[in-house]
């Protein structure tokens, strides 16, 4: 981002980030985790929660890449039944259930409403039988699937275009109430709370194995101050997502697996239906196509396009594909056009492959994660994976690091999950006693107490104290976004905000559901920036408004 005169926009380094950098310099760690997407975040949380001295760094913001461009779903992979990956589906279903149990406020059940059109590769009743099998593979934890006749589809979801529909089904999976990058960030926050040192915008410039010391010497550059520092680590976890192969090449690590990249895009538009279900279709090319509730908006996609470079954008062809399928599959008053698009999500999915992929069906490539270890130099590479499977990745990496000779002080520690029901009950009792929910703005989608607990857990007690002493702290700062002054102060202290986009795009989904031109003119933008990025506020706001 640049200022109106073309110079780079100054970044801001909050106090907690500065403290972490000072503690990193010259220190020795058991494990250095490079990359803080979902794999790196759970690695750091699992290791720190198990008592391992851990550092986690990312050259950009936490969850700034692949992990901020998903469909916001935590699903068991029903589509993999067709490719015969039954073990993977069973594993993902169990992982989804585990997430739902661990994060009941965030990972929630939602119904998927699927319509089947004439000429599809299998009869709709067979698809329903597959959903029934899927339900059993998930231990029948959620509502049972239903077979849908064409008439029932028209009655319950009239927005679905009826032409050519012969039937369908309804089944359950899970979605993330807030957004994917917020979910990933909370693992980073859990890691820090457990003693890890976490720093964003800190790039690894060099990794050198020191055989005489049996450790890695890491040279890092702070992309805010341009300062260079070093640290030592007994082991390194490469969790850089699409850049895993590049980092391995730089340090001379050879692996059986590598990544191939698939570009996926979603378009966000004003809500197209009041039906609070994920409408699921098969697009014109036979791939799954979703219409997903996203707060007051709707998220539509996705594509699955092979690419070679992780630096991708939305092309006119991508946009036209999504809009054309949406207009064909939905019965809308007016066709969606590019002018209706509020925001776009685009990223690559790194798929783990071994050997030659020539002749293999691209869409059927496995989404399983793979972990490879260079034991001689204590270097771990993580390939592929899905958000749904993240807890398993964390557990596996603790075992791998232990196998490299690192002592695990707290084996079997529970390193994930929301604070317990007693803590939540105590919070709700205090919120009720001070009548917090009476302060909820009339435009809000949920009571303040519910929102505070889901986003911040036990840290939400701080919000109660602040609001009790000053009721204006419960007011929303931005007109069309549900964040109070008290929340922004907490975020400024605990969430490493370096650029406004760290908050607007990743810690929250504001820039995905509020049009940029509305945000640019919002009277609360300056106040928000001053709280979050301090001395860099004026320059960052000017740059944001100039884009």
Protein Blocks (a to p, Z undefined) as FASTA:
>chain_A
ZZfkopacdddddfklmmmmmmmnopacfbdcehjafklmmmmmmmmmnopacddddfbd
ehklmmmmcghiacehlmlmmnopamlmmmmmmmmmmmmmmmmmlmccddddddddehia
bdfklmmmmmmmmmmmnoomaccdddddfklmmmmmmmbcfehpabdcdddddddfkbmk
lmmmmmmmmmmmnopacdehiacfbdcddfknopacdddddfklopacddddfbdcdfeh
jmmmmmmmmnopacfbdcddddddddddddfbfbfcddddddfkopacddddehjbccdd
ddddddfbfbdcddfklmmmmmmmmmmmpccfbacdfklpmbdcddddddddehjfehia
fklpcfbdcddddfknopacdeejifklmmmmmmmmmmmmmmnopacfbghiafedcddf
klmmmmmmmmmmnommmmpcfkbcbdfklmmmmmnmmmlmmmmmmmmmomklmpcfbfkb
ccdfklmmmmmmmnopabfklmmmmmpmklmmgcfklmmmpmklmmmmmmmnommmmmmm
mmmmmZZ
